[in-house]
Amino acid sequence: MPTHPAEVRRGRKFDQVLHGAREVFLRDGFEGASVDDIAKVAGVSKATLYSYFPDKRLLFMEMASCQCQLQADEALMTIDLSQPPRQVLKQVAHTFLGFVLSDMGQRIFRICAAESDRFPDLGRQFYQSGPMLMKKALTGYLQASIARGELRIDDIDLAAAQFAELCKADIWIQLVFGIKDRFSEAEIARVVDGAIETFLARYGA
């Protein structure tokens, strides 16, 4: 595929191409994914694929962005931001971990990390389409909670980032280095509950 900047064009078979790309990228990685395989799995011609995505990086980022956006949308739909911090933070934590610990979340992360040296924009765009969306939603809630007198926070951006890191605790590093590939509900609940208690001990009003 050409590597010059290009615009994503939408059309009748746009979603079909994305579904095929999702399967091939997550199976073979960014470098290993071939245009022929993506077109075959998507059930379209190479010409059709090129007409939508002349740059493979565009195709990968669109696929990853759509998955992250879907996760963020689902989180915002299921979380009642009017509820008190303990309840909302628990929902946010489980939603966040549900994605980053999933097979898809791990594969997308590994692809971005593996290609970051050659294509630094991949990681940057992935962050903006996924983690940054969740962080913005959380900072919005924290601001509202502060206004209601439930929390006391001077640096909201830092607090939101700290909560995300507390939620990952030892789970994330074990997953990344292949020490474990699955965690029980009890293990996840232990980390989430600890993250909430630590966060509220520091920022609770």
C-alpha positions as CSV (number, residue, x, y, z in Angstrom):
1,M,0.0,0.0,0.0
2,P,1.2,3.6,-0.6
3,T,2.4,5.3,2.5
4,H,1.5,8.9,1.7
5,P,-1.2,10.6,3.8
6,A,-4.7,10.0,2.7
7,E,-8.3,10.5,3.6
8,V,-10.6,7.7,4.7
9,R,-13.5,7.4,2.2
10,R,-16.8,5.9,3.4
11,G,-19.2,3.9,1.3
12,R,-21.5,0.9,1.0
13,K,-18.8,-1.7,1.8
14,F,-16.9,0.4,4.4
15,D,-18.0,-1.7,7.3
16,Q,-17.4,-4.9,5.4
17,V,-13.8,-3.9,4.8
18,L,-13.4,-3.0,8.5
19,H,-14.7,-6.3,9.7
20,G,-12.2,-8.1,7.4
21,A,-9.4,-5.9,8.5
22,R,-10.2,-6.5,12.2
23,E,-9.9,-10.3,11.8
24,V,-6.7,-10.2,9.8
25,F,-4.9,-7.5,11.9
26,L,-5.7,-9.2,15.2
27,R,-4.6,-12.5,13.8
28,D,-1.4,-11.5,11.9
29,G,-0.4,-8.2,13.4
30,F,0.2,-5.0,11.5
31,E,3.2,-6.0,9.5
32,G,2.0,-9.6,8.8
33,A,-1.4,-8.5,7.6
34,S,-1.5,-8.5,3.8
35,V,-3.9,-6.6,1.5
36,D,-4.8,-9.9,-0.3
37,D,-5.8,-11.5,3.0
38,I,-7.8,-8.5,4.1
39,A,-9.7,-8.3,0.8
40,K,-10.4,-12.0,0.8
41,V,-11.7,-12.1,4.4
42,A,-13.8,-8.9,3.8
43,G,-15.2,-10.4,0.6
44,V,-14.2,-7.4,-1.6
45,S,-11.8,-6.8,-4.4
46,K,-8.4,-5.2,-3.8
47,A,-9.5,-2.3,-5.9
48,T,-12.5,-1.7,-3.5
49,L,-10.2,-2.0,-0.5
50,Y,-7.7,0.5,-2.0
51,S,-10.6,2.9,-2.8
52,Y,-11.5,3.1,0.9
53,F,-8.0,2.8,2.4
54,P,-5.0,3.7,0.2
55,D,-2.7,3.5,3.3
56,K,-2.6,0.4,5.5
57,R,-1.9,2.5,8.5
58,L,-5.2,4.3,7.9
59,L,-7.0,1.0,7.8
60,F,-5.5,-0.2,11.0
61,M,-6.1,3.0,12.9
62,E,-9.7,3.1,11.7
63,M,-10.3,-0.4,12.9
64,A,-8.6,0.3,16.3
65,S,-10.4,3.6,16.7
66,C,-13.8,2.1,15.9
67,Q,-13.3,-0.6,18.6
68,C,-12.1,1.9,21.1
69,Q,-15.0,4.3,20.3
70,L,-17.5,1.5,20.7
71,Q,-16.0,0.6,24.1
72,A,-16.2,4.2,25.2
73,D,-19.7,4.7,24.0
74,E,-20.9,1.5,25.8
75,A,-19.2,2.7,29.0
76,L,-20.9,6.1,28.8
77,M,-24.3,4.5,28.2
78,T,-24.0,2.1,31.1
79,I,-22.5,4.5,33.7
80,D,-24.8,6.8,35.6
81,L,-22.6,9.9,36.1
82,S,-25.1,11.4,38.6
83,Q,-24.3,8.7,41.2
84,P,-21.8,9.0,44.1
85,P,-18.0,8.4,43.5
86,R,-17.8,4.9,45.0
87,Q,-20.5,3.6,42.6
88,V,-19.3,5.4,39.5
89,L,-15.6,4.6,40.0
90,K,-16.4,0.9,40.4
91,Q,-18.3,1.0,37.1
92,V,-15.5,2.9,35.4
93,A,-12.9,0.6,36.7
94,H,-14.6,-2.6,35.6
95,T,-15.4,-1.1,32.1
96,F,-11.8,0.0,31.7
97,L,-10.3,-3.3,32.7
98,G,-12.9,-5.2,30.6
99,F,-11.3,-3.6,27.5
100,V,-7.6,-3.5,28.4
101,L,-7.6,-7.1,29.6
102,S,-9.6,-8.4,26.7
103,D,-8.0,-10.3,23.8
104,M,-8.8,-7.5,21.5
105,G,-7.5,-4.8,23.8
106,Q,-4.3,-6.7,24.3
107,R,-3.7,-7.3,20.6
108,I,-4.4,-3.7,19.6
109,F,-2.0,-2.6,22.3
110,R,0.7,-5.0,21.2
111,I,0.4,-4.0,17.6
112,C,0.7,-0.3,18.5
113,A,3.7,-1.0,20.7
114,A,5.5,-3.2,18.1
115,E,5.1,-0.6,15.4
116,S,5.7,2.6,17.5
117,D,9.3,3.1,16.3
118,R,8.5,3.0,12.6
119,F,5.0,4.5,12.8
120,P,4.8,6.7,16.0
121,D,1.5,8.1,14.8
122,L,-0.1,4.7,15.4
123,G,0.4,4.8,19.1
124,R,-0.6,8.5,19.3
125,Q,-3.8,8.0,17.4
126,F,-4.6,4.8,19.4
127,Y,-4.2,6.8,22.6
128,Q,-6.5,9.6,21.3
129,S,-9.2,7.2,20.1
130,G,-9.3,5.0,23.2
131,P,-7.6,5.9,26.6
132,M,-8.0,9.6,26.1
133,L,-11.8,9.2,25.6
134,M,-12.1,7.3,28.8
135,K,-10.0,9.8,30.6
136,K,-12.1,12.7,29.3
137,A,-15.3,11.0,30.5
138,L,-13.7,10.4,33.9
139,T,-12.4,14.0,34.3
140,G,-15.9,15.2,33.4
141,Y,-17.4,13.1,36.2
142,L,-14.7,14.2,38.7
143,Q,-15.5,17.8,38.0
144,A,-19.2,17.3,38.6
145,S,-18.5,15.3,41.8
146,I,-16.2,18.1,43.1
147,A,-19.0,20.6,42.4
148,R,-21.4,18.4,44.5
149,G,-18.9,18.4,47.4
150,E,-18.1,14.7,47.1
151,L,-14.4,15.0,46.1
152,R,-11.6,17.5,46.7
153,I,-9.1,17.5,43.8
154,D,-6.7,20.2,42.8
155,D,-5.3,18.4,39.7
156,I,-8.1,16.6,38.0
157,D,-6.0,15.3,35.0
158,L,-3.5,13.8,37.4
159,A,-6.2,12.2,39.6
160,A,-7.9,10.6,36.5
161,A,-4.5,9.2,35.4
162,Q,-3.8,7.9,38.9
163,F,-7.1,6.1,39.1
164,A,-6.4,4.3,35.8
165,E,-3.0,3.2,37.0
166,L,-4.4,2.0,40.3
167,C,-7.0,-0.1,38.5
168,K,-4.2,-1.9,36.5
169,A,-2.0,-2.5,39.6
170,D,-0.2,-5.8,39.2
171,I,-2.7,-7.2,36.7
172,W,-1.5,-5.2,33.7
173,I,2.2,-6.0,34.0
174,Q,1.5,-9.7,34.4
175,L,-0.6,-9.7,31.3
176,V,1.9,-7.7,29.2
177,F,4.8,-10.0,30.1
178,G,2.8,-13.2,29.7
179,I,3.0,-14.2,33.3
180,K,-0.8,-14.8,33.3
181,D,-3.3,-14.5,30.5
182,R,-6.5,-14.7,32.5
183,F,-7.7,-13.2,35.8
184,S,-10.6,-14.3,37.9
185,E,-13.5,-12.0,38.9
186,A,-12.2,-12.2,42.5
187,E,-8.7,-11.1,41.4
188,I,-10.1,-8.2,39.4
189,A,-12.5,-7.2,42.2
190,R,-9.7,-7.1,44.7
191,V,-7.7,-4.7,42.5
192,V,-10.7,-2.5,41.8
193,D,-11.8,-2.3,45.4
194,G,-8.3,-1.4,46.4
195,A,-8.0,1.3,43.7
196,I,-11.3,2.9,44.9
197,E,-10.4,2.8,48.6
198,T,-6.9,4.3,47.8
199,F,-8.4,7.0,45.5
200,L,-11.1,8.0,48.0
201,A,-8.7,8.1,50.9
202,R,-6.7,10.7,48.9
203,Y,-9.5,12.7,47.3
204,G,-12.7,12.0,49.2
205,A,-14.2,15.1,50.7
